[in-house]
């Protein structure tokens, strides 16, 4: 598999996992705009900090370490990021519905 194929699979998989989590945990999402924005910022920070442990683990020298790091650090950060975006979209939809009435 090429690098592009792996990245595409990882991103699509993370998005599908986030959708599944949102569906599975229906009603347990953050409700207030403040909490959703907090989670969105936390997801952004987590995604931004992902390269640090990957460099510390020297993943560029070991395929096995790189693969483990992808599933331990990158995938959870992407899932969390997608999940918070789902929450933001739902929040926006609820505010737009409220203005339409």
C-alpha positions as CSV (number, residue, x, y, z in Angstrom):
1,X,0.0,0.0,0.0
2,X,1.3,3.4,-0.9
3,X,1.7,6.2,1.7
4,X,-1.3,8.1,0.1
5,X,-3.4,5.0,0.4
6,X,-2.5,4.5,4.0
7,X,-3.3,8.1,4.9
8,X,-6.6,8.0,3.0
9,X,-7.6,4.8,4.8
10,X,-6.6,6.2,8.2
11,X,-8.6,9.4,7.6
12,X,-11.7,7.7,6.3
13,X,-11.5,5.1,9.1
14,X,-11.2,7.8,11.7
15,X,-14.2,9.6,10.2
16,X,-16.3,6.4,10.2
17,X,-15.3,5.6,13.7
18,X,-16.3,9.1,14.8
19,X,-19.7,8.7,13.1
20,X,-20.1,5.4,14.7
21,X,-19.2,6.8,18.2
22,X,-21.6,9.7,17.7
23,X,-24.4,7.3,16.7
24,X,-23.5,4.8,19.5
25,X,-23.3,7.4,22.2
26,X,-26.3,9.3,21.1
27,X,-27.4,11.8,23.7
28,X,-24.0,11.8,25.5
29,X,-22.3,14.5,23.4
30,X,-21.3,17.8,24.9
31,X,-24.4,20.0,24.8
32,X,-23.3,23.5,25.6
33,X,-21.5,25.6,23.0
34,X,-18.7,26.2,25.6
35,X,-18.1,22.5,26.2
36,X,-18.1,21.8,22.4
37,X,-15.6,24.6,21.8
38,X,-13.4,23.3,24.6
39,X,-13.5,19.8,23.1
40,X,-12.8,21.2,19.7
41,X,-9.7,23.1,21.0
42,X,-8.6,20.0,22.9
43,X,-8.8,17.9,19.7
44,X,-6.9,20.6,17.8
45,X,-4.1,20.5,20.4
46,X,-4.1,16.7,20.4
47,X,-3.8,16.6,16.6
48,X,-1.1,19.2,16.7
49,X,1.0,17.4,19.3
50,X,0.8,14.0,17.6
51,X,4.2,14.4,15.9
52,X,6.1,14.8,19.2
53,X,5.7,11.2,20.5
54,X,6.2,9.9,17.0
55,X,9.6,11.7,16.7
56,X,10.5,10.6,20.3
57,X,9.8,7.0,19.3
58,X,12.0,7.3,16.2
59,X,9.2,6.0,14.0
60,X,11.1,7.0,10.9
61,X,13.6,4.2,11.6
62,X,11.1,1.4,12.3
63,X,8.1,0.4,10.3
64,X,6.7,-1.5,13.2
65,X,7.0,1.5,15.6
66,X,5.5,3.8,13.0
67,X,2.5,1.5,12.5
68,X,1.9,1.2,16.3
69,X,2.2,4.9,16.7
70,X,-0.3,5.5,13.9
71,X,-2.9,3.4,15.8
72,X,-2.0,4.6,19.3
73,X,-1.5,8.4,18.6
74,X,-2.8,9.4,15.2
75,X,-6.0,7.4,14.9
76,X,-7.4,8.5,18.3
77,X,-6.5,12.1,17.7
78,X,-8.2,12.0,14.3
79,X,-11.3,10.3,15.7
80,X,-11.6,12.9,18.5
81,X,-11.1,15.7,16.0
82,X,-13.8,14.3,13.6
83,X,-16.2,13.7,16.6
84,X,-15.9,17.3,17.8
85,X,-16.6,18.5,14.2
86,X,-19.7,16.4,14.2
87,X,-20.7,18.1,17.5
88,X,-20.0,21.5,16.0
89,X,-22.2,20.7,12.9
90,X,-25.0,19.5,15.2
91,X,-24.7,22.7,17.3
92,X,-24.8,24.9,14.2
93,X,-27.9,23.0,13.0
94,X,-29.7,23.4,16.3
95,X,-29.0,27.2,16.3
96,X,-30.1,27.5,12.7
97,X,-33.3,25.6,13.4
98,X,-34.0,27.9,16.3
99,X,-33.6,31.0,14.1
100,X,-35.9,29.6,11.4
101,X,-38.9,29.3,13.7
